[in-house]
Amino acid sequence: MGDDRFSVAGRVACVTGASGGIGRALASALAAAGARVVGVARRAEALDAWRAETDGETAALAADLSDYASLETLATAVSKPFGAPDILVNAAGLNARQPADEVTPEAWRATIDLNLATPFFLAKALVPAMKAQGWGRILNIASLQTTRAFPGGLAYGASKGGVGQLTRAMAEAWSGDGITANALAPGFFPTELTSAVFADPERAARNAAQTCIGRNGVLDDLIGPALFFCSDASAYVTGQILNVDGGFTAK
């Protein structure tokens, strides 16, 4: 018999960035595990493709998540298909990859807005319904750059460092209402955001060699930890950032 503590069956999940990469993988995994999933992203066609390839109950909402002033309205929209979300996965992200001396105000604002401000303001809009039922799960996506610096990642690193502290602050604010907040900090995984890394075989090999396991990540490596954080199995875990990096940060 399975352990129901790890079940998300019947839960409603909102996953941002569901059109690709980590967001898409986690949205599909939650749906396959029995959650009813609303995927949110800018690209409507990519969301349609995700739904066509995903088993389970899903809905899609194309929206500009960087416009965080409109997130109250978005929260209402994502609650229409299946009801108010029990689970929020903040997976939408941007990495401008500009050297420190070339970071533009526009890229800085866009990165901070989408990676840091949007997760907070969307959570803030969805938390009242979670409070009303005394249960909620917020899963943010942090990064190796939450604690380490990499070339060309100043704005991205600043935003992801902020996500780490945001996660702790969310936990302090809302855990007493039955809402946990945690984050995954992935190592190097092949996604659109890391395409420049994996386009350079030598660089990708160096990153793999830095891990204890000896390889870079595949998206399936994130599924188990995500389901843990989104279920009752993690009821006494909050404010934590879990490195899913093959031991990259252990060295």
VEXNU-672965 format. One record per residue: residue number from 1; residue in one letter; x, y, z of N, C-alpha, C in turn. Coordinates in nm, 3 decimals, m for minus. Each point is the difference from the previous one (the first is absolute). Layout:
# VEXNU-672965
<NUM; A; <X; Y; Z>; <X; Y; Z>; <X; Y; Z>>
...
This chain:
# VEXNU-672965
<1; M; <0.084; m0.120; 0.000>; <m0.084; 0.120; 0.000>; <0.087; 0.124; 0.000>>
<2; G; <m0.047; 0.105; m0.072>; <0.073; 0.123; m0.003>; <m0.023; 0.081; 0.126>>
<3; D; <0.081; 0.103; 0.016>; <m0.011; 0.089; 0.114>; <m0.076; 0.124; m0.043>>
<4; D; <m0.121; 0.019; 0.053>; <m0.084; 0.111; m0.042>; <0.058; 0.135; 0.036>>
<5; R; <0.098; 0.002; 0.088>; <0.060; 0.129; 0.037>; <0.065; 0.068; m0.119>>
<6; F; <0.040; m0.077; m0.099>; <0.065; 0.056; m0.119>; <m0.099; 0.030; m0.112>>
<7; S; <m0.128; m0.022; 0.025>; <m0.101; 0.017; m0.105>; <m0.037; 0.147; m0.020>>
<8; V; <m0.021; 0.038; m0.125>; <m0.056; 0.131; m0.033>; <m0.133; m0.018; m0.074>>
<9; A; <m0.054; m0.121; 0.003>; <m0.125; m0.028; m0.071>; <m0.112; 0.090; 0.051>>
<10; G; <m0.071; 0.063; m0.092>; <m0.110; 0.087; 0.035>; <0.039; 0.141; 0.033>>
<11; R; <0.129; 0.026; 0.017>; <0.045; 0.136; 0.026>; <m0.006; 0.082; m0.129>>
<12; V; <m0.006; 0.132; 0.017>; <0.003; 0.092; m0.113>; <0.135; 0.073; 0.003>>
<13; A; <0.071; m0.004; m0.111>; <0.132; 0.062; m0.006>; <0.005; 0.106; m0.110>>
<14; C; <0.063; 0.111; 0.030>; <0.033; 0.102; m0.100>; <0.150; m0.004; m0.020>>
<15; V; <0.043; m0.020; m0.123>; <0.143; m0.009; m0.032>; <0.033; 0.108; m0.102>>
<16; T; <0.085; 0.094; 0.037>; <0.043; 0.101; m0.095>; <0.121; m0.052; m0.079>>
<17; G; <0.018; 0.055; m0.119>; <0.108; m0.048; m0.085>; <m0.026; m0.139; m0.055>>
<18; A; <m0.128; m0.036; m0.012>; <m0.036; m0.137; m0.040>; <0.021; m0.028; m0.148>>
<19; S; <0.039; 0.098; m0.077>; <0.019; m0.022; m0.143>; <0.132; m0.067; m0.034>>
<20; G; <0.091; m0.009; 0.094>; <0.129; m0.061; m0.032>; <0.084; m0.025; 0.123>>
<21; G; <0.107; m0.075; m0.018>; <0.101; m0.019; 0.103>; <m0.052; m0.061; 0.128>>
<22; I; <0.048; 0.052; 0.112>; <m0.036; m0.052; 0.131>; <m0.149; 0.015; 0.027>>
<23; G; <m0.057; 0.114; m0.036>; <m0.142; 0.020; 0.024>; <m0.086; m0.103; m0.070>>
<24; R; <0.033; m0.028; m0.124>; <m0.076; m0.100; m0.075>; <0.014; m0.139; 0.061>>
<25; A; <0.121; m0.035; 0.039>; <0.023; m0.132; 0.059>; <m0.078; m0.016; 0.130>>
<26; L; <m0.001; 0.103; 0.083>; <m0.069; m0.010; 0.128>; <m0.152; 0.004; m0.020>>
<27; A; <m0.047; 0.079; m0.095>; <m0.144; 0.002; m0.029>; <m0.048; m0.137; m0.047>>
<28; S; <0.077; m0.063; m0.087>; <m0.037; m0.133; m0.050>; <0.004; m0.103; 0.112>>
<29; A; <0.101; 0.009; 0.086>; <0.013; m0.097; 0.109>; <m0.115; 0.012; 0.099>>
<30; L; <m0.039; 0.122; 0.032>; <m0.112; 0.019; 0.092>; <m0.130; m0.054; m0.059>>
<31; A; <m0.020; 0.024; m0.130>; <m0.121; m0.051; m0.066>; <0.001; m0.153; m0.002>>
<32; A; <0.115; m0.058; m0.029>; <0.009; m0.146; m0.004>; <m0.023; m0.061; 0.138>>
<33; A; <0.030; 0.077; 0.104>; <m0.018; m0.048; 0.136>; <m0.140; 0.026; 0.054>>
<34; G; <m0.088; 0.055; m0.084>; <m0.139; 0.015; 0.039>; <m0.045; 0.139; 0.037>>
<35; A; <0.090; 0.097; m0.005>; <m0.042; 0.138; 0.025>; <m0.068; 0.057; m0.125>>
<36; R; <m0.087; 0.095; 0.022>; <m0.058; 0.076; m0.110>; <0.085; 0.125; m0.018>>
<37; V; <0.058; 0.015; m0.118>; <0.109; 0.097; m0.018>; <m0.040; 0.109; m0.098>>
<38; V; <0.020; 0.124; 0.043>; <m0.013; 0.116; m0.088>; <0.140; 0.049; m0.033>>
<39; G; <0.039; m0.012; m0.126>; <0.130; 0.048; m0.044>; <m0.010; 0.142; m0.051>>
<40; V; <0.094; 0.083; 0.043>; <0.000; 0.142; m0.037>; <0.134; 0.034; m0.064>>
<41; A; <m0.006; 0.069; m0.114>; <0.121; 0.045; m0.069>; <m0.041; 0.100; m0.108>>
<42; R; <0.099; 0.063; m0.062>; <m0.029; 0.096; m0.106>; <m0.042; m0.067; m0.130>>
<43; R; <0.059; m0.115; m0.031>; <m0.014; m0.059; m0.133>; <m0.119; m0.096; m0.006>>
<44; A; <m0.108; 0.048; m0.060>; <m0.124; m0.079; m0.005>; <0.021; m0.131; m0.078>>
<45; E; <0.071; 0.005; m0.111>; <0.019; m0.121; m0.080>; <0.080; m0.105; 0.076>>
<46; A; <0.100; 0.044; 0.074>; <0.079; m0.095; 0.079>; <m0.084; m0.060; 0.112>>
<47; L; <m0.088; 0.079; 0.058>; <m0.090; m0.053; 0.103>; <m0.096; m0.103; m0.059>>
<48; D; <m0.049; 0.029; m0.120>; <m0.089; m0.097; m0.066>; <0.073; m0.131; m0.026>>
<49; A; <0.127; 0.011; m0.041>; <0.079; m0.121; m0.024>; <0.023; m0.077; 0.129>>
<50; W; <0.025; 0.072; 0.108>; <0.016; m0.066; 0.131>; <m0.127; m0.077; 0.037>>
<51; R; <m0.114; 0.062; m0.016>; <m0.125; m0.068; 0.035>; <m0.024; m0.124; m0.086>>
<52; A; <0.033; 0.013; m0.128>; <m0.022; m0.113; m0.092>; <0.087; m0.120; 0.036>>
<53; E; <0.115; 0.026; 0.061>; <0.094; m0.106; 0.031>; <m0.009; m0.049; 0.145>>
<54; T; <m0.092; 0.059; 0.077>; <m0.005; m0.027; 0.144>; <m0.127; m0.076; 0.037>>
<55; D; <0.017; m0.108; 0.074>; <m0.115; m0.074; 0.052>; <m0.055; 0.072; 0.124>>
<56; G; <m0.130; m0.016; 0.023>; <m0.060; 0.058; 0.118>; <m0.083; 0.123; m0.032>>
<57; E; <m0.051; 0.062; 0.105>; <m0.085; 0.118; m0.014>; <0.087; 0.125; m0.003>>
<58; T; <m0.006; 0.072; m0.110>; <0.083; 0.120; m0.014>; <m0.080; 0.114; m0.061>>
<59; A; <0.047; 0.119; 0.023>; <m0.051; 0.120; m0.064>; <0.118; 0.091; m0.024>>
<60; A; <m0.013; 0.093; m0.092>; <0.111; 0.089; m0.034>; <m0.048; 0.145; m0.003>>
<61; L; <0.088; 0.088; 0.040>; <m0.031; 0.142; 0.000>; <0.123; 0.076; m0.050>>
<62; A; <m0.014; 0.064; m0.116>; <0.109; 0.080; m0.054>; <m0.004; 0.138; 0.065>>
<63; A; <0.111; 0.041; 0.059>; <0.002; 0.128; 0.072>; <0.143; 0.050; 0.010>>
<64; D; <0.013; 0.131; 0.011>; <0.130; 0.064; 0.020>; <0.026; 0.009; 0.150>>
<65; L; <0.076; m0.093; 0.051>; <0.024; m0.007; 0.144>; <0.089; 0.113; 0.051>>
<66; S; <0.070; 0.066; m0.090>; <0.087; 0.110; 0.044>; <m0.080; 0.123; 0.040>>
<67; D; <m0.127; 0.006; m0.040>; <m0.087; 0.111; 0.039>; <m0.063; m0.033; 0.135>>
<68; Y; <0.080; 0.012; 0.106>; <m0.048; m0.050; 0.128>; <m0.109; 0.088; 0.061>>
<69; A; <m0.023; 0.117; m0.058>; <m0.112; 0.082; 0.046>; <m0.134; m0.064; m0.034>>
<70; S; <0.000; m0.093; m0.097>; <m0.125; m0.064; m0.043>; <m0.018; m0.139; 0.060>>
<71; L; <0.082; m0.037; 0.097>; <m0.003; m0.137; 0.049>; <m0.123; m0.031; 0.085>>
<72; E; <m0.063; 0.100; 0.059>; <m0.128; m0.024; 0.069>; <m0.103; m0.051; m0.100>>
<73; T; <m0.004; 0.063; m0.117>; <m0.091; m0.044; m0.105>; <0.036; m0.139; m0.049>>
<74; L; <0.130; m0.026; m0.014>; <0.046; m0.133; m0.042>; <m0.040; m0.106; 0.101>>
<75; A; <0.010; 0.032; 0.128>; <m0.037; m0.097; 0.103>; <m0.146; m0.039; m0.012>>
<76; T; <m0.084; 0.095; m0.034>; <m0.142; m0.031; m0.021>; <m0.018; m0.091; m0.120>>
<77; A; <0.075; 0.027; m0.106>; <m0.012; m0.079; m0.123>; <0.047; m0.143; 0.020>>
<78; V; <0.111; m0.022; 0.074>; <0.051; m0.136; 0.018>; <m0.090; m0.081; 0.093>>
<79; S; <m0.086; 0.068; 0.073>; <m0.092; m0.070; 0.092>; <m0.128; m0.047; m0.068>>
<80; K; <m0.020; 0.043; m0.125>; <m0.126; m0.035; m0.067>; <m0.009; m0.146; m0.046>>
<81; P; <0.104; m0.059; m0.059>; <m0.018; m0.136; m0.054>; <m0.032; m0.105; 0.105>>
<82; F; <0.069; 0.002; 0.116>; <m0.013; m0.107; 0.098>; <m0.022; 0.050; 0.142>>
<83; G; <m0.011; 0.130; 0.017>; <m0.006; 0.057; 0.134>; <0.135; 0.059; 0.039>>
<84; A; <0.004; 0.060; 0.117>; <0.122; 0.066; 0.046>; <0.114; m0.100; 0.019>>
<85; P; <0.121; 0.032; m0.045>; <0.112; m0.093; 0.014>; <0.039; m0.026; 0.145>>
<86; D; <0.029; m0.127; 0.027>; <0.061; m0.041; 0.128>; <0.152; 0.012; m0.008>>
<87; I; <0.052; m0.013; m0.122>; <0.144; m0.008; m0.024>; <0.038; 0.107; m0.101>>
<88; L; <0.105; 0.073; 0.030>; <0.056; 0.097; m0.094>; <0.146; m0.035; m0.025>>
<89; V; <0.034; m0.021; m0.127>; <0.138; m0.023; m0.040>; <0.045; 0.119; m0.083>>
<90; N; <0.094; 0.076; 0.052>; <0.051; 0.119; m0.068>; <0.123; m0.038; m0.082>>
<91; A; <m0.022; m0.038; m0.126>; <0.111; m0.050; m0.081>; <0.034; 0.090; m0.119>>
<92; A; <m0.077; 0.105; m0.023>; <0.034; 0.091; m0.110>; <0.131; 0.072; 0.033>>
<93; G; <0.084; 0.020; m0.100>; <0.128; 0.065; 0.028>; <0.064; 0.061; m0.123>>
<94; L; <0.096; 0.088; 0.027>; <0.073; 0.073; m0.104>; <0.145; 0.012; 0.042>>
<95; N; <0.091; m0.024; m0.096>; <0.143; 0.022; 0.022>; <0.055; 0.075; m0.120>>
<96; A; <0.031; 0.128; 0.020>; <0.046; 0.085; m0.111>; <0.144; m0.029; m0.040>>
<97; R; <0.079; m0.061; 0.090>; <0.140; m0.037; m0.027>; <0.081; 0.120; m0.054>>
<98; Q; <0.005; 0.104; 0.079>; <0.082; 0.117; m0.036>; <0.117; 0.012; 0.098>>
<99; P; <0.122; 0.027; m0.052>; <0.112; 0.025; 0.091>; <m0.032; 0.118; 0.093>>
<100; A; <0.060; 0.000; 0.117>; <m0.033; 0.101; 0.100>; <0.010; 0.142; m0.054>>
<101; D; <0.105; 0.027; m0.079>; <0.020; 0.136; m0.051>; <m0.095; 0.036; m0.112>>
<102; E; <m0.081; m0.097; m0.045>; <m0.092; 0.026; m0.112>; <m0.146; m0.019; 0.038>>
<103; V; <m0.029; m0.019; 0.127>; <m0.138; m0.018; 0.043>; <m0.078; 0.129; m0.024>>
<104; T; <m0.112; m0.013; m0.069>; <m0.082; 0.117; m0.029>; <m0.112; 0.013; 0.103>>
<105; P; <m0.048; 0.123; 0.023>; <m0.114; 0.016; 0.093>; <m0.122; m0.081; m0.044>>
<106; E; <m0.020; m0.009; m0.132>; <m0.116; m0.075; m0.051>; <0.011; m0.148; 0.034>>
<107; A; <0.118; m0.059; m0.021>; <0.020; m0.142; 0.030>; <m0.007; m0.025; 0.151>>
<108; W; <0.055; 0.092; 0.077>; <m0.005; m0.014; 0.145>; <m0.145; m0.002; 0.049>>
<109; R; <m0.077; 0.097; m0.044>; <m0.140; 0.007; 0.045>; <m0.079; m0.122; m0.045>>
<110; A; <0.019; m0.041; m0.126>; <m0.074; m0.116; m0.051>; <0.032; m0.126; 0.079>>
<111; T; <0.129; m0.018; 0.034>; <0.042; m0.118; 0.073>; <m0.054; 0.000; 0.143>>
<112; I; <0.014; 0.111; 0.069>; <m0.048; 0.009; 0.137>; <m0.152; m0.011; 0.005>>
<113; D; <m0.067; 0.063; m0.095>; <m0.146; m0.005; m0.001>; <m0.052; m0.143; m0.015>>
<114; L; <0.049; m0.071; m0.102>; <m0.053; m0.134; m0.028>; <0.048; m0.103; 0.100>>
<115; N; <0.127; 0.006; 0.038>; <0.057; m0.105; 0.084>; <m0.029; 0.018; 0.148>>
<116; L; <m0.022; 0.125; 0.044>; <m0.013; 0.026; 0.143>; <m0.133; 0.064; 0.037>>
<117; A; <m0.038; 0.105; m0.071>; <m0.124; 0.070; 0.037>; <m0.124; m0.084; m0.033>>
<118; T; <m0.003; m0.060; m0.118>; <m0.117; m0.078; m0.040>; <m0.029; m0.116; 0.095>>
<119; P; <0.100; m0.081; 0.040>; <m0.031; m0.107; 0.095>; <m0.066; 0.050; 0.128>>
<120; F; <0.047; 0.114; 0.050>; <m0.061; 0.051; 0.123>; <m0.143; 0.049; m0.024>>
<121; F; <m0.020; 0.085; m0.100>; <m0.132; 0.060; m0.017>; <m0.105; m0.101; m0.046>>
<122; L; <0.042; m0.103; m0.076>; <m0.096; m0.104; m0.035>; <m0.035; m0.083; 0.123>>
<123; A; <0.100; m0.034; 0.080>; <m0.028; m0.073; 0.124>; <m0.091; 0.082; 0.091>>
<124; K; <0.029; 0.127; 0.014>; <m0.081; 0.088; 0.085>; <m0.147; m0.002; m0.044>>
<125; A; <m0.023; m0.006; m0.131>; <m0.136; m0.001; m0.052>; <m0.070; m0.134; 0.023>>
<126; L; <0.076; m0.109; 0.005>; <m0.059; m0.133; 0.015>; <m0.007; m0.047; 0.145>>
<127; V; <0.077; 0.060; 0.088>; <0.006; m0.044; 0.139>; <m0.133; 0.010; 0.075>>
<128; P; <m0.083; 0.102; m0.022>; <m0.125; 0.004; 0.077>; <m0.084; m0.126; m0.012>>
<129; A; <m0.010; m0.058; m0.119>; <m0.077; m0.123; m0.017>; <0.069; m0.117; 0.069>>
<130; M; <0.132; m0.003; m0.001>; <0.073; m0.105; 0.073>; <m0.025; 0.014; 0.149>>
<131; K; <0.004; 0.123; 0.051>; <m0.025; 0.023; 0.142>; <m0.140; m0.048; 0.038>>
<132; A; <m0.096; 0.025; m0.088>; <m0.139; m0.035; 0.031>; <m0.018; m0.149; 0.020>>
<133; Q; <0.081; m0.081; m0.069>; <m0.012; m0.146; 0.017>; <0.108; m0.057; 0.091>>
<134; G; <0.091; 0.085; 0.045>; <0.102; m0.045; 0.094>; <0.105; m0.090; m0.060>>
<135; W; <0.020; 0.009; m0.132>; <0.099; m0.086; m0.067>; <0.048; 0.068; m0.128>>
<136; G; <0.129; 0.001; m0.020>; <0.056; 0.052; m0.124>; <0.145; m0.037; m0.013>>
<137; R; <0.047; m0.004; m0.124>; <0.140; m0.029; m0.028>; <0.049; 0.101; m0.103>>
<138; I; <0.108; 0.069; 0.033>; <0.066; 0.090; m0.093>; <0.139; m0.056; m0.028>>
<139; L; <0.029; m0.023; m0.127>; <0.130; m0.052; m0.041>; <0.065; 0.100; m0.094>>
<140; N; <0.106; 0.061; 0.045>; <0.075; 0.094; m0.083>; <0.118; m0.073; m0.067>>
<141; I; <0.050; 0.061; m0.107>; <0.118; m0.056; m0.066>; <0.117; 0.094; 0.024>>
<142; A; <0.092; m0.046; 0.082>; <0.122; 0.074; 0.028>; <0.105; m0.043; m0.104>>
<143; S; <0.126; m0.006; 0.038>; <0.106; m0.026; m0.098>; <0.132; m0.024; 0.073>>
<144; L; <0.096; m0.056; m0.073>; <0.137; 0.003; 0.052>; <0.041; 0.143; 0.032>>
<145; Q; <m0.053; 0.096; m0.077>; <0.036; 0.139; 0.019>; <m0.073; 0.066; 0.118>>
<146; T; <m0.080; m0.078; 0.072>; <m0.051; 0.049; 0.127>; <0.114; 0.019; 0.099>>
<147; T; <0.103; m0.083; m0.012>; <0.112; 0.007; 0.094>; <0.136; 0.013; m0.067>>
<148; R; <0.006; m0.013; m0.134>; <0.128; 0.009; m0.070>; <m0.009; 0.098; m0.115>>
<149; A; <0.114; 0.057; m0.037>; <0.004; 0.095; m0.110>; <0.061; m0.066; m0.124>>
<150; F; <m0.057; 0.032; m0.116>; <0.050; m0.050; m0.127>; <0.015; 0.116; m0.098>>
<151; P; <0.094; m0.008; m0.094>; <0.017; 0.109; m0.097>; <m0.129; 0.026; m0.077>>
<152; G; <m0.027; 0.127; m0.024>; <m0.117; 0.038; m0.079>; <m0.132; m0.017; 0.072>>
<153; G; <0.005; m0.023; 0.130>; <m0.123; m0.028; 0.072>; <m0.032; 0.097; 0.111>>
<154; L; <0.044; 0.126; m0.012>; <m0.017; 0.091; 0.112>; <m0.148; 0.025; 0.031>>
<155; A; <m0.078; 0.038; m0.099>; <m0.142; 0.028; 0.025>; <m0.074; m0.128; 0.038>>
<156; Y; <0.029; m0.107; m0.071>; <m0.065; m0.128; 0.030>; <0.037; m0.047; 0.141>>
<157; G; <0.127; 0.008; 0.033>; <0.044; m0.042; 0.133>; <m0.062; 0.083; 0.110>>
<158; A; <m0.010; 0.131; m0.023>; <m0.064; 0.086; 0.099>; <m0.146; m0.040; 0.020>>
<159; S; <m0.068; m0.030; m0.111>; <m0.141; m0.040; 0.011>; <m0.014; m0.133; 0.072>>
<160; K; <0.088; m0.095; m0.028>; <m0.012; m0.132; 0.061>; <0.048; 0.000; 0.146>>
<161; G; <0.096; 0.086; 0.032>; <0.032; 0.020; 0.141>; <m0.121; 0.053; 0.074>>
<162; G; <m0.073; 0.090; m0.066>; <m0.123; 0.051; 0.057>; <m0.106; m0.108; 0.018>>
<163; V; <m0.007; m0.093; m0.096>; <m0.098; m0.109; 0.011>; <0.027; m0.084; 0.124>>
<164; G; <0.126; m0.021; 0.033>; <0.032; m0.075; 0.121>; <m0.056; 0.069; 0.124>>
<165; Q; <0.023; 0.130; 0.013>; <m0.051; 0.072; 0.116>; <m0.152; 0.017; m0.007>>
<166; L; <m0.054; 0.017; m0.121>; <m0.145; 0.006; m0.016>; <m0.065; m0.128; 0.053>>
<167; T; <0.060; m0.113; m0.031>; <m0.055; m0.128; 0.046>; <m0.004; m0.006; 0.152>>
<168; R; <0.108; 0.042; 0.064>; <0.002; 0.001; 0.146>; <m0.103; 0.097; 0.056>>
<169; A; <m0.013; 0.117; m0.062>; <m0.096; 0.099; 0.048>; <m0.145; m0.046; m0.020>>
<170; M; <m0.027; m0.067; m0.112>; <m0.133; m0.058; m0.022>; <m0.032; m0.102; 0.109>>
<171; A; <0.100; m0.083; 0.032>; <m0.020; m0.102; 0.103>; <m0.031; 0.065; 0.134>>
<172; E; <0.073; 0.105; 0.033>; <m0.023; 0.069; 0.128>; <m0.140; 0.060; 0.003>>
<173; A; <m0.045; 0.054; m0.113>; <m0.128; 0.070; m0.004>; <m0.120; m0.093; 0.001>>
<174; W; <0.011; m0.115; m0.068>; <m0.121; m0.078; m0.030>; <m0.002; m0.143; 0.053>>
<175; S; <0.109; m0.050; 0.053>; <0.001; m0.140; 0.044>; <m0.100; m0.024; 0.113>>
<176; G; <m0.023; 0.099; 0.083>; <m0.095; m0.014; 0.109>; <m0.143; m0.021; m0.048>>
<177; D; <m0.024; 0.031; m0.126>; <m0.133; m0.020; m0.060>; <m0.008; m0.130; m0.079>>
<178; G; <0.100; m0.087; 0.014>; <0.000; m0.127; m0.071>; <0.058; 0.007; m0.139>>
<179; I; <0.068; 0.111; m0.032>; <0.057; 0.020; m0.134>; <0.152; m0.006; 0.011>>
<180; T; <0.061; m0.102; m0.059>; <0.145; m0.010; 0.002>; <0.057; 0.065; m0.125>>
<181; A; <0.121; 0.050; 0.013>; <0.071; 0.061; m0.112>; <0.142; m0.055; m0.003>>
<182; N; <0.036; m0.060; m0.111>; <0.132; m0.057; m0.017>; <0.049; 0.029; m0.142>>
<183; A; <0.124; m0.036; m0.028>; <0.055; 0.024; m0.134>; <0.093; m0.113; m0.041>>
<184; L; <m0.001; m0.028; m0.128>; <0.099; m0.086; m0.061>; <0.109; 0.088; m0.061>>
<185; A; <0.124; m0.039; 0.019>; <0.113; 0.070; m0.061>; <0.068; m0.097; m0.097>>
<186; P; <m0.043; m0.001; m0.126>; <0.056; m0.096; m0.096>; <0.145; 0.032; m0.034>>
<187; G; <0.073; m0.106; m0.030>; <0.132; 0.018; m0.058>; <m0.014; 0.027; m0.148>>
<188; F; <0.087; m0.058; m0.082>; <m0.006; 0.024; m0.144>; <m0.090; m0.103; m0.067>>
<189; F; <m0.112; 0.048; m0.052>; <m0.099; m0.081; m0.070>; <m0.018; 0.058; m0.141>>
<190; P; <m0.022; m0.084; m0.100>; <m0.018; 0.051; m0.137>; <m0.139; 0.063; m0.019>>
<191; T; <m0.005; 0.131; m0.001>; <m0.123; 0.075; m0.024>; <0.033; 0.118; m0.091>>
<192; E; <m0.101; 0.076; m0.036>; <0.024; 0.119; m0.082>; <0.093; 0.098; 0.070>>
<193; L; <m0.015; 0.014; 0.132>; <0.082; 0.096; 0.073>; <0.147; m0.041; 0.005>>
<194; T; <0.028; m0.129; m0.014>; <0.138; m0.048; 0.006>; <0.052; m0.044; m0.136>>
<195; S; <m0.068; 0.038; m0.107>; <0.039; m0.045; m0.133>; <0.142; 0.043; m0.035>>
<196; A; <0.042; 0.118; 0.047>; <0.135; 0.047; m0.029>; <0.104; m0.089; 0.067>>
<197; V; <m0.033; m0.052; 0.116>; <0.093; m0.088; 0.072>; <0.014; m0.134; m0.072>>
<198; F; <m0.113; m0.058; m0.037>; <0.003; m0.133; m0.061>; <0.041; 0.005; m0.148>>
<199; A; <m0.001; 0.119; m0.059>; <0.050; 0.014; m0.137>; <0.152; m0.010; m0.006>>
<200; D; <0.065; 0.012; 0.114>; <0.146; m0.011; 0.010>; <0.032; m0.133; 0.069>>
<201; P; <0.033; m0.105; m0.075>; <0.022; m0.133; 0.059>; <0.107; 0.000; 0.109>>
<202; E; <0.106; 0.079; m0.019>; <0.106; 0.002; 0.101>; <m0.049; 0.061; 0.131>>
<203; R; <m0.078; 0.105; m0.012>; <m0.054; 0.064; 0.120>; <m0.098; m0.094; 0.071>>
<204; A; <m0.085; m0.065; m0.077>; <m0.094; m0.095; 0.059>; <0.073; m0.114; 0.070>>
<205; A; <0.109; m0.045; m0.061>; <0.078; m0.109; 0.060>; <0.067; 0.045; 0.129>>
<206; R; <0.048; 0.124; 0.004>; <0.061; 0.052; 0.123>; <m0.103; 0.006; 0.112>>
<207; N; <m0.120; 0.044; m0.033>; <m0.105; 0.006; 0.100>; <m0.035; m0.138; 0.052>>
<208; A; <m0.007; m0.098; m0.090>; <m0.030; m0.137; 0.041>; <0.110; m0.053; 0.092>>
<209; A; <0.125; 0.032; m0.031>; <0.112; m0.048; 0.080>; <0.001; 0.062; 0.139>>
<210; Q; <m0.061; 0.117; 0.014>; <m0.007; 0.067; 0.131>; <m0.098; m0.069; 0.095>>
<211; T; <m0.092; m0.078; m0.055>; <m0.097; m0.069; 0.085>; <0.063; m0.123; 0.065>>
<212; C; <m0.058; m0.044; 0.109>; <0.044; m0.125; 0.062>; <m0.046; m0.122; m0.079>>
<213; I; <m0.116; 0.013; m0.067>; <m0.057; m0.112; m0.074>; <0.069; m0.018; m0.135>>
<214; G; <0.053; 0.109; m0.057>; <0.074; m0.011; m0.124>; <m0.080; 0.027; m0.126>>
<215; R; <m0.115; 0.063; 0.013>; <m0.078; 0.036; m0.118>; <m0.082; 0.124; 0.029>>
<216; N; <m0.047; 0.065; m0.106>; <m0.095; 0.108; 0.015>; <m0.140; m0.057; 0.022>>
<217; G; <m0.092; 0.086; 0.040>; <m0.133; m0.046; 0.032>; <m0.086; m0.026; m0.122>>
<218; V; <m0.101; m0.083; 0.018>; <m0.109; m0.015; m0.096>; <m0.127; 0.039; 0.075>>
<219; L; <m0.099; 0.048; m0.074>; <m0.116; 0.058; 0.065>; <m0.071; m0.097; 0.094>>
<220; D; <0.007; m0.128; m0.031>; <m0.064; m0.100; 0.086>; <0.059; 0.000; 0.141>>
<221; D; <0.122; 0.047; 0.016>; <0.063; 0.005; 0.132>; <m0.072; 0.095; 0.095>>
<222; L; <m0.079; 0.092; m0.054>; <m0.069; 0.098; 0.083>; <m0.137; m0.045; 0.047>>
<223; I; <m0.052; m0.107; m0.060>; <m0.139; m0.038; 0.024>; <m0.022; m0.047; 0.144>>
<224; G; <0.083; m0.090; 0.049>; <m0.016; m0.051; 0.135>; <0.004; 0.110; 0.105>>
<225; P; <0.105; 0.084; m0.001>; <0.003; 0.109; 0.096>; <m0.120; 0.094; m0.010>>
<226; A; <m0.046; 0.026; m0.122>; <m0.115; 0.090; m0.016>; <m0.126; m0.060; 0.060>>
<227; L; <m0.024; m0.128; m0.026>; <m0.119; m0.065; 0.055>; <0.006; m0.005; 0.153>>
<228; F; <0.117; m0.018; 0.055>; <0.018; 0.006; 0.145>; <m0.044; 0.135; 0.054>>
<229; F; <0.050; 0.107; m0.060>; <m0.032; 0.134; 0.050>; <m0.145; 0.039; m0.024>>
<230; C; <m0.065; m0.061; m0.098>; <m0.138; 0.038; m0.034>; <m0.104; m0.087; 0.072>>
<231; S; <0.043; m0.090; 0.085>; <m0.091; m0.096; 0.062>; <0.006; 0.010; 0.152>>
<232; D; <m0.079; m0.085; 0.066>; <0.002; m0.006; 0.146>; <0.129; m0.059; 0.055>>
<233; A; <0.079; m0.064; m0.085>; <0.126; m0.059; 0.046>; <0.094; 0.105; 0.058>>
<234; S; <m0.014; 0.125; m0.045>; <0.088; 0.107; 0.046>; <m0.070; 0.092; 0.100>>
<235; A; <m0.097; m0.052; 0.074>; <m0.081; 0.084; 0.089>; <0.082; 0.076; 0.104>>
<236; Y; <0.113; m0.055; 0.042>; <0.082; 0.065; 0.102>; <0.130; 0.056; m0.059>>
<237; V; <m0.003; 0.027; m0.130>; <0.115; 0.056; m0.070>; <m0.044; 0.132; m0.063>>
<238; T; <0.062; 0.109; 0.039>; <m0.036; 0.129; m0.058>; <0.117; 0.096; 0.010>>
<239; G; <0.009; 0.091; m0.095>; <0.109; 0.097; m0.003>; <0.133; m0.058; m0.045>>
<240; Q; <m0.004; m0.114; m0.069>; <0.123; m0.069; m0.037>; <0.030; 0.011; m0.150>>
<241; I; <0.128; 0.003; m0.032>; <0.046; m0.002; m0.139>; <0.078; m0.129; m0.020>>
<242; L; <m0.053; m0.087; m0.086>; <0.062; m0.130; m0.024>; <0.081; 0.005; m0.130>>
<243; N; <0.130; m0.021; 0.011>; <0.084; m0.009; m0.118>; <m0.020; m0.135; m0.068>>
<244; V; <m0.046; 0.004; m0.124>; <m0.015; m0.121; m0.080>; <0.104; 0.012; m0.111>>
<245; D; <0.123; m0.033; 0.034>; <0.113; 0.036; m0.087>; <0.104; m0.110; m0.014>>
<246; G; <m0.036; m0.123; 0.039>; <0.096; m0.108; m0.014>; <0.122; 0.013; 0.088>>
<247; G; <m0.007; 0.087; 0.102>; <0.114; 0.022; 0.087>; <0.093; 0.110; m0.047>>
<248; F; <m0.046; 0.083; m0.096>; <0.084; 0.110; m0.050>; <0.045; 0.089; 0.115>>
<249; T; <m0.092; 0.033; 0.091>; <0.033; 0.092; 0.110>; <0.065; m0.071; 0.118>>
<250; A; <0.017; m0.133; m0.009>; <0.067; m0.073; 0.108>; <0.151; 0.010; m0.011>>
<251; K; <0.048; 0.037; m0.118>; <0.145; 0.009; m0.020>; <0.051; 0.142; 0.025>>
